Amino acid sequence: MAKRGGFPAGGVPGNMANLMKQAQRMQRQMEEGQKELETKEFSAAAGGGAAEVVVNGKKELVSIKLSEEIVDPEDIEMLQDLVVAAVNEAMHKVDEASSELMGRMTGGLGGMPF
């Protein structure tokens, strides 16, 4: 009876074992990077600095600072627009930092056939 192909002693071939170790190491690094990102704060302003916001890496709004001159009861829409613009810009900064982190972690995987 012919012997079927396989791996010695039912184990994983050396290259596959190394690949698994690299994947586990990358996962740990990504988790550490994500935790670090979550502790950072990102600020953005709109209206020439009249509305400023701070968000953290978890995309949670931490603070809003408004200058008195933009608080006009007759033009509440402008105030709302400035806050929305500042929050969106701060969130965009978090996304950029997250993408940069992922790029650093996965830099060598661009050509892998997944």
DSSP file (Angstrom, degrees, kcal/mol; ACC not computed):
  #  RESIDUE AA STRUCTURE BP1 BP2  ACC     N-H-->O    O-->H-N    N-H-->O    O-->H-N    TCO  KAPPA ALPHA  PHI   PSI    X-CA   Y-CA   Z-CA
    1    1 A M              0   0    0      0, 0.0     2,-0.1     0, 0.0     0, 0.0   0.000 360.0 360.0 360.0 133.8    0.0    0.0    0.0
    2    2 A A        -     0   0    0      1,-0.1     2,-0.4     0, 0.0     0, 0.0  -0.458 360.0-118.1 -76.3 144.4    1.4    3.4   -1.0
    3    3 A K        -     0   0    0     -2,-0.1     2,-0.1     1,-0.0    -1,-0.1  -0.670  28.1-129.8 -82.9 132.6    2.1    5.9    1.7
    4    4 A R        -     0   0    0     -2,-0.4    -1,-0.0     1,-0.1     0, 0.0  -0.457  27.1-100.8 -79.0 154.1    0.1    9.1    1.4
    5    5 A G        +     0   0    0     -2,-0.1     2,-0.3     1,-0.0    -1,-0.1  -0.209  61.8 122.2 -66.3 164.3    1.7   12.5    1.6
    6    6 A G        -     0   0    0      3,-0.0     3,-0.0     0, 0.0     5,-0.0  -0.975  59.7 -62.4 165.2-171.4    1.5   14.4    4.8
    7    7 A F    >   -     0   0    0     -2,-0.3     3,-2.0     4,-0.1     5,-0.1  -0.791  60.8 -90.0-104.1 146.2    3.6   16.1    7.4
    8    8 A P  G >  S-     0   0    0      0, 0.0     3,-2.3     0, 0.0    -1,-0.1  -0.275 108.0  -5.4 -56.3 132.5    6.0   14.2    9.6
    9    9 A A  G 3  S-     0   0    0      1,-0.3     3,-0.1     2,-0.0    -3,-0.0   0.746 122.4 -72.1  54.4  27.2    4.3   13.0   12.8
   10   10 A G  G <  S+     0   0    0     -3,-2.0    -1,-0.3     1,-0.2     2,-0.0   0.658  99.4 137.7  69.4  14.3    1.1   14.8   11.8
   11   11 A G    <   -     0   0    0     -3,-2.3    -1,-0.2     1,-0.1    -4,-0.1  -0.085  60.3 -91.6 -85.7-174.6    2.8   18.2   12.6
   12   12 A V        -     0   0    0     -3,-0.1    -1,-0.1     1,-0.1     5,-0.1  -0.813  46.4-105.6 -98.0 136.3    2.8   21.5   10.9
   13   13 A P     >  -     0   0    0      0, 0.0     4,-2.3     0, 0.0     3,-0.3  -0.226  33.2-109.1 -61.2 155.3    5.5   22.2    8.3
   14   14 A G  H  > S+     0   0    0      1,-0.2     4,-2.4     2,-0.2     5,-0.2   0.873 116.5  50.3 -54.6 -45.2    8.3   24.6    9.4
   15   15 A N  H  > S+     0   0    0      1,-0.2     4,-2.2     2,-0.2    -1,-0.2   0.888 111.3  49.1 -64.0 -37.8    7.3   27.4    7.2
   16   16 A M  H  > S+     0   0    0     -3,-0.3     4,-2.4     2,-0.2    -1,-0.2   0.896 110.0  51.3 -67.8 -39.9    3.7   27.2    8.3
   17   17 A A  H  X S+     0   0    0     -4,-2.3     4,-2.1     2,-0.2    -2,-0.2   0.912 111.2  48.2 -63.6 -41.5    4.7   27.2   12.0
   18   18 A N  H  X S+     0   0    0     -4,-2.4     4,-2.4     1,-0.2    -2,-0.2   0.901 110.2  51.9 -64.6 -39.9    6.9   30.3   11.4
   19   19 A L  H  X S+     0   0    0     -4,-2.2     4,-2.4     1,-0.2    -2,-0.2   0.901 108.9  50.4 -62.7 -41.1    4.0   32.0    9.7
   20   20 A M  H  X S+     0   0    0     -4,-2.4     4,-2.4     2,-0.2    -1,-0.2   0.906 110.1  50.0 -63.8 -42.0    1.7   31.2   12.6
   21   21 A K  H  X S+     0   0    0     -4,-2.1     4,-2.4     2,-0.2    -2,-0.2   0.913 111.1  49.2 -63.2 -42.4    4.3   32.7   15.0
   22   22 A Q  H  X S+     0   0    0     -4,-2.4     4,-2.7     1,-0.2    -2,-0.2   0.905 110.6  50.5 -63.4 -41.1    4.6   35.8   12.9
   23   23 A A  H  X S+     0   0    0     -4,-2.4     4,-2.3     2,-0.2    -2,-0.2   0.908 111.1  48.1 -63.9 -41.9    0.8   36.2   12.8
   24   24 A Q  H  X S+     0   0    0     -4,-2.4     4,-2.2     2,-0.2    -2,-0.2   0.906 112.5  48.8 -65.2 -40.8    0.5   35.8   16.6
   25   25 A R  H  X S+     0   0    0     -4,-2.4     4,-2.4     2,-0.2    -2,-0.2   0.915 111.6  49.6 -64.3 -43.0    3.3   38.4   17.1
   26   26 A M  H  X S+     0   0    0     -4,-2.7     4,-2.6     1,-0.2    -2,-0.2   0.899 108.9  52.7 -62.8 -40.3    1.6   40.8   14.7
   27   27 A Q  H  X S+     0   0    0     -4,-2.3     4,-2.3     2,-0.2    -1,-0.2   0.919 109.7  48.2 -62.4 -43.3   -1.7   40.3   16.5
   28   28 A R  H  X S+     0   0    0     -4,-2.2     4,-2.4     2,-0.2    -2,-0.2   0.924 112.6  49.1 -62.0 -43.9   -0.1   41.2   19.8
   29   29 A Q  H  X S+     0   0    0     -4,-2.4     4,-2.7     1,-0.2    -2,-0.2   0.893 110.8  50.1 -63.5 -39.4    1.6   44.3   18.3
   30   30 A M  H  X S+     0   0    0     -4,-2.6     4,-2.5     2,-0.2    -1,-0.2   0.901 110.5  49.6 -66.4 -40.1   -1.7   45.4   16.7
   31   31 A E  H  X S+     0   0    0     -4,-2.3     4,-2.2     2,-0.2    -2,-0.2   0.910 112.8  47.2 -64.5 -42.0   -3.5   45.0   20.1
   32   32 A E  H  X S+     0   0    0     -4,-2.4     4,-2.3     2,-0.2    -2,-0.2   0.920 112.8  49.5 -64.5 -43.5   -0.8   47.0   21.8
   33   33 A G  H  X S+     0   0    0     -4,-2.7     4,-2.6     1,-0.2    -2,-0.2   0.894 110.0  50.9 -62.0 -40.6   -0.9   49.7   19.1
   34   34 A Q  H  X S+     0   0    0     -4,-2.5     4,-2.2     2,-0.2    -1,-0.2   0.905 109.7  49.9 -64.8 -41.6   -4.7   49.9   19.4
   35   35 A K  H  X S+     0   0    0     -4,-2.2     4,-0.9     2,-0.2    -1,-0.2   0.910 111.9  48.6 -62.6 -41.0   -4.5   50.3   23.1
   36   36 A E  H >X S+     0   0    0     -4,-2.3     3,-0.8     1,-0.2     4,-0.6   0.919 110.3  51.3 -63.8 -43.5   -1.9   53.1   22.6
   37   37 A L  H >< S+     0   0    0     -4,-2.6     3,-1.2     1,-0.2    20,-0.4   0.891 104.3  57.9 -59.5 -40.5   -4.1   54.8   20.0
   38   38 A E  H 3< S+     0   0    0     -4,-2.2    19,-0.5     1,-0.3    20,-0.5   0.741 103.0  53.7 -65.4 -22.9   -7.1   54.7   22.4
   39   39 A T  H << S+     0   0    0     -4,-0.9    -1,-0.3    -3,-0.8    -2,-0.2   0.622  92.7  92.7 -86.6 -12.9   -5.2   56.7   25.0
   40   40 A K    <<  -     0   0    0     -3,-1.2    17,-1.5    -4,-0.6     2,-0.4  -0.419  66.1-141.8 -80.7 156.3   -4.3   59.5   22.5
   41   41 A E  E     -A   56   0A   0     15,-0.2     2,-0.4    -2,-0.1    15,-0.2  -0.931   9.2-160.7-118.4 145.8   -6.4   62.6   22.1
   42   42 A F  E     -A   55   0A   0     13,-3.3    13,-2.8    -2,-0.4     2,-0.3  -0.989   7.7-165.0-127.3 128.9   -7.1   64.4   18.8
   43   43 A S  E     +A   54   0A   0     -2,-0.4     2,-0.3    11,-0.2    11,-0.2  -0.833   9.3 174.2-116.3 154.6   -8.2   68.0   18.5
   44   44 A A  E     -A   53   0A   0      9,-1.9     9,-2.7    -2,-0.3     2,-0.3  -0.983  11.6-153.9-152.2 155.3   -9.7   69.9   15.7
   45   45 A A  E     -A   52   0A   0     -2,-0.3     2,-0.3     7,-0.2     7,-0.2  -0.911   4.6-167.6-131.5 158.1  -11.2   73.4   15.2
   46   46 A A  E  >> +A   51   0A   0      5,-2.3     5,-2.1    -2,-0.3     4,-0.6  -0.944  67.5  35.4-138.8 160.4  -13.7   75.0   12.9
   47   47 A G  T >45S-     0   0    0     -2,-0.3     3,-0.8     1,-0.2    -1,-0.1   0.888 134.6 -54.5  64.2  39.6  -14.6   78.6   12.2
   48   48 A G  T 345S-     0   0    0      1,-0.2    -1,-0.2    -3,-0.1    -2,-0.0   0.790 111.7 -44.7  66.4  27.0  -11.0   79.8   12.6
   49   49 A G  T 345S+     0   0    0     -3,-0.3    -1,-0.2     2,-0.3    -2,-0.2   0.466 107.9 121.8  95.5   2.9  -10.8   78.3   16.1
   50   50 A A  T <<5S+     0   0    0     -3,-0.8    17,-2.5    -4,-0.6     2,-0.5   0.818  80.1  35.8 -68.7 -29.4  -14.2   79.5   17.3
   51   51 A A  E   <S+AB  46  66A   0     -5,-2.1    -5,-2.3    15,-0.2     2,-0.4  -0.986  75.1 178.0-125.9 121.2  -15.3   75.9   17.9
   52   52 A E  E     -AB  45  65A   0     13,-2.9    13,-3.3    -2,-0.5     2,-0.3  -0.967   2.4-176.4-124.6 139.4  -12.7   73.4   19.1
   53   53 A V  E     -AB  44  64A   0     -9,-2.7    -9,-1.9    -2,-0.4     2,-0.4  -0.933  13.0-154.7-131.6 157.1  -13.2   69.7   20.0
   54   54 A V  E     +AB  43  63A   0      9,-2.2     8,-3.4    -2,-0.3     9,-1.6  -1.000  14.6 178.3-130.1 130.5  -11.2   66.9   21.5
   55   55 A V  E     -AB  42  61A   0    -13,-2.8   -13,-3.3    -2,-0.4     6,-0.2  -0.903  20.9-130.2-123.9 157.5  -11.9   63.2   20.8
   56   56 A N  E >   -A   41   0A   0      4,-2.1     3,-2.2    -2,-0.3     4,-0.2  -0.491  36.9 -92.7 -99.5 177.1   -9.9   60.2   22.0
   57   57 A G  T 3  S+     0   0    0    -17,-1.5   -19,-0.2   -19,-0.5   -18,-0.1   0.584 124.1  63.2 -67.1 -10.0   -8.7   57.3   20.0
   58   58 A K  T 3  S-     0   0    0    -20,-0.5    -1,-0.3   -18,-0.2     3,-0.1   0.333 119.1-111.3 -90.8   6.2  -11.9   55.4   20.8
   59   59 A K  S <  S+     0   0    0     -3,-2.2     2,-0.5     1,-0.3    -2,-0.2   0.852  70.1 145.4  64.2  37.9  -13.8   58.1   18.9
   60   60 A E        -     0   0    0     -4,-0.2    -4,-2.1    31,-0.0     2,-0.4  -0.906  55.3-117.8-104.6 133.3  -15.4   59.4   22.1
   61   61 A L  E     +B   55   0A   0     -2,-0.5    -6,-0.3    -6,-0.2     3,-0.1  -0.561  34.1 177.2 -69.9 123.9  -16.0   63.2   22.4
   62   62 A V  E     -     0   0A   0     -8,-3.4     2,-0.3    -2,-0.4    -7,-0.2   0.844  57.8 -10.0 -97.8 -43.9  -13.9   64.4   25.3
   63   63 A S  E     -B   54   0A   0     -9,-1.6    -9,-2.2     2,-0.0     2,-0.4  -0.997  46.8-153.3-156.8 157.6  -14.5   68.2   25.2
   64   64 A I  E     -B   53   0A   0     -2,-0.3     2,-0.5   -11,-0.2   -11,-0.2  -1.000  11.0-169.3-132.1 133.6  -16.0   71.1   23.3
   65   65 A K  E     -B   52   0A   0    -13,-3.3   -13,-2.9    -2,-0.4     2,-0.4  -0.990   6.7-175.0-125.6 124.2  -14.8   74.7   23.6
   66   66 A L  E     -B   51   0A   0     -2,-0.5     2,-0.2   -15,-0.2   -15,-0.2  -0.950  22.3-129.3-119.6 136.2  -16.8   77.5   22.0
   67   67 A S    >   -     0   0    0    -17,-2.5     3,-1.6    -2,-0.4     4,-0.4  -0.598  25.5-120.1 -81.0 148.7  -15.8   81.1   21.8
   68   68 A E  G >  S+     0   0    0      1,-0.3     3,-1.6    -2,-0.2    -1,-0.1   0.820 105.7  66.8 -58.7 -34.9  -18.5   83.5   23.0
   69   69 A E  G 3  S+     0   0    0      1,-0.3    -1,-0.3     3,-0.0   -19,-0.0   0.699  98.1  52.9 -66.8 -17.0  -18.8   85.4   19.7
   70   70 A I  G <  S+     0   0    0     -3,-1.6     2,-1.5   -20,-0.2    -1,-0.3   0.519  83.4  93.6 -94.4  -3.2  -20.2   82.3   18.0
   71   71 A V    <   +     0   0    0     -3,-1.6    -1,-0.1    -4,-0.4     5,-0.1  -0.684  51.6 154.9 -89.6  88.0  -23.0   81.8   20.5
   72   72 A D    >   -     0   0    0     -2,-1.5     3,-2.1     3,-0.3     7,-0.2  -0.955  37.6-155.6-119.0 111.1  -25.7   83.8   18.8
   73   73 A P  G >  S+     0   0    0      0, 0.0     3,-0.5     0, 0.0    -1,-0.1   0.747  97.2  57.7 -58.5 -22.4  -29.3   82.7   19.6
   74   74 A E  G 3  S+     0   0    0      1,-0.2     3,-0.1     2,-0.1    -3,-0.0   0.654 114.4  36.3 -80.8 -15.6  -30.4   84.2   16.3
   75   75 A D  G X>  +     0   0    0     -3,-2.1     4,-1.1     1,-0.1     3,-0.6  -0.406  64.0 146.9-136.1  58.4  -28.0   81.9   14.3
   76   76 A I  H <>  +     0   0    0     -3,-0.5     4,-2.4     1,-0.2     5,-0.2   0.789  69.4  66.4 -65.4 -27.9  -27.9   78.6   16.2
   77   77 A E  H 3> S+     0   0    0      1,-0.2     4,-2.6     2,-0.2    -1,-0.2   0.875  97.5  52.9 -62.9 -37.4  -27.5   76.7   12.8
   78   78 A M  H <> S+     0   0    0     -3,-0.6     4,-2.4     2,-0.2    -1,-0.2   0.926 109.6  48.8 -64.0 -43.1  -24.0   78.2   12.4
   79   79 A L  H  X S+     0   0    0     -4,-1.1     4,-2.2     1,-0.2    -2,-0.2   0.925 112.1  48.6 -60.9 -45.5  -23.0   77.0   15.8
   80   80 A Q  H  X S+     0   0    0     -4,-2.4     4,-2.5     1,-0.2    -2,-0.2   0.917 111.1  50.3 -61.2 -43.9  -24.3   73.6   15.1
   81   81 A D  H  X S+     0   0    0     -4,-2.6     4,-2.6     1,-0.2    -2,-0.2   0.898 109.9  50.3 -62.6 -41.1  -22.5   73.5   11.8
   82   82 A L  H  X S+     0   0    0     -4,-2.4     4,-2.4     2,-0.2    -1,-0.2   0.905 111.4  47.9 -64.9 -41.6  -19.2   74.5   13.4
   83   83 A V  H  X S+     0   0    0     -4,-2.2     4,-2.6     2,-0.2     5,-0.2   0.933 113.0  48.0 -65.2 -45.1  -19.4   71.8   16.1
   84   84 A V  H  X S+     0   0    0     -4,-2.5     4,-2.7     1,-0.2    -2,-0.2   0.922 112.3  49.5 -61.1 -44.5  -20.3   69.1   13.5
   85   85 A A  H  X S+     0   0    0     -4,-2.6     4,-2.1     1,-0.2    -1,-0.2   0.916 112.9  46.6 -62.1 -43.6  -17.4   70.2   11.3
   86   86 A A  H  X S+     0   0    0     -4,-2.4     4,-2.3     2,-0.2    -2,-0.2   0.915 113.5  48.0 -66.6 -42.8  -14.9   70.2   14.2
   87   87 A V  H  X S+     0   0    0     -4,-2.6     4,-2.5     1,-0.2     5,-0.2   0.927 111.7  50.3 -64.2 -44.0  -16.1   66.8   15.4
   88   88 A N  H  X S+     0   0    0     -4,-2.7     4,-2.0    -5,-0.2    -1,-0.2   0.897 110.7  49.5 -61.7 -39.9  -15.9   65.3   11.9
   89   89 A E  H  X S+     0   0    0     -4,-2.1     4,-1.8     2,-0.2    -1,-0.2   0.904 111.0  49.3 -66.0 -41.2  -12.4   66.6   11.4
   90   90 A A  H  X S+     0   0    0     -4,-2.3     4,-1.7     1,-0.2    -2,-0.2   0.907 111.0  49.8 -64.7 -41.0  -11.2   65.2   14.8
   91   91 A M  H  X S+     0   0    0     -4,-2.5     4,-2.3     1,-0.2    -1,-0.2   0.877 107.2  55.2 -63.8 -37.3  -12.8   61.8   13.9
   92   92 A H  H  X S+     0   0    0     -4,-2.0     4,-2.4     1,-0.2    -1,-0.2   0.883 104.8  53.7 -62.1 -38.5  -11.0   61.9   10.6
   93   93 A K  H  X S+     0   0    0     -4,-1.8     4,-2.3     2,-0.2    -1,-0.2   0.884 107.4  50.5 -64.3 -38.3   -7.7   62.4   12.5
   94   94 A V  H  X S+     0   0    0     -4,-1.7     4,-2.5     2,-0.2    -2,-0.2   0.929 110.3  50.2 -63.6 -44.6   -8.4   59.3   14.6
   95   95 A D  H  X S+     0   0    0     -4,-2.3     4,-2.6     1,-0.2    -2,-0.2   0.906 110.3  50.0 -60.1 -42.3   -9.1   57.3   11.3
   96   96 A E  H  X S+     0   0    0     -4,-2.4     4,-2.5     2,-0.2    -1,-0.2   0.920 111.3  48.1 -63.1 -43.6   -5.8   58.5    9.8
   97   97 A A  H  X S+     0   0    0     -4,-2.3     4,-2.2     1,-0.2    -1,-0.2   0.890 112.5  49.5 -64.4 -38.5   -3.9   57.5   12.9
   98   98 A S  H  X S+     0   0    0     -4,-2.5     4,-2.5     2,-0.2    -2,-0.2   0.910 111.4  48.3 -66.4 -42.5   -5.6   54.1   12.9
   99   99 A S  H  X S+     0   0    0     -4,-2.6     4,-2.5     2,-0.2    -2,-0.2   0.893 110.8  51.4 -64.3 -39.5   -4.8   53.6    9.2
  100  100 A E  H  X S+     0   0    0     -4,-2.5     4,-2.2     2,-0.2    -2,-0.2   0.914 110.0  49.7 -63.3 -42.5   -1.2   54.6    9.8
  101  101 A L  H  X S+     0   0    0     -4,-2.2     4,-2.1     1,-0.2    -2,-0.2   0.930 111.8  47.8 -61.1 -46.3   -0.9   52.1   12.7
  102  102 A M  H  X S+     0   0    0     -4,-2.5     4,-2.4     1,-0.2    -2,-0.2   0.890 109.9  53.4 -63.1 -39.2   -2.4   49.4   10.5
  103  103 A G  H  X S+     0   0    0     -4,-2.5     4,-0.5     1,-0.2    -1,-0.2   0.898 109.5  47.8 -62.7 -41.2    0.0   50.2    7.7
  104  104 A R  H  < S+     0   0    0     -4,-2.2     3,-0.4     1,-0.2    -1,-0.2   0.890 115.2  45.8 -66.1 -38.1    3.0   50.0   10.0
  105  105 A M  H  < S+     0   0    0     -4,-2.1     3,-0.2     1,-0.2    -2,-0.2   0.837 123.9  31.6 -74.5 -33.4    1.8   46.6   11.4
  106  106 A T  H >< S+     0   0    0     -4,-2.4     3,-2.5    -5,-0.2     4,-0.3   0.184  78.9 123.9-111.5  15.9    0.9   45.1    8.0
  107  107 A G  G >< S+     0   0    0     -4,-0.5     3,-0.6    -3,-0.4    -1,-0.2   0.799  77.7  44.8 -48.9 -38.8    3.5   46.8    5.8
  108  108 A G  G 3  S+     0   0    0     -3,-0.2     3,-0.3     1,-0.2    -1,-0.3   0.410  99.5  71.8 -89.5   3.6    5.0   43.5    4.5
  109  109 A L  G X   +     0   0    0     -3,-2.5     3,-1.9     1,-0.2    -1,-0.2   0.416  61.1 104.8 -99.8   3.0    1.7   41.8    3.8
  110  110 A G  T <  S+     0   0    0     -3,-0.6    -1,-0.2    -4,-0.3    -2,-0.1   0.813  85.8  41.3 -55.3 -34.3    0.6   43.8    0.8
  111  111 A G  T 3  S+     0   0    0     -3,-0.3    -1,-0.3     2,-0.1    -2,-0.1   0.325  84.0 120.4 -99.0   9.7    1.4   41.0   -1.7
  112  112 A M    <   -     0   0    0     -3,-1.9     2,-1.8     1,-0.1    -3,-0.0  -0.552  67.6-124.0 -77.6 137.9    0.1   38.1    0.3
  113  113 A P              0   0    0      0, 0.0    -1,-0.1     0, 0.0    -2,-0.1  -0.513 360.0 360.0 -83.1  75.2   -2.7   36.1   -1.4
  114  114 A F              0   0    0     -2,-1.8    -2,-0.0     0, 0.0    -3,-0.0   0.417 360.0 360.0 -97.8 360.0   -5.5   36.2    1.1
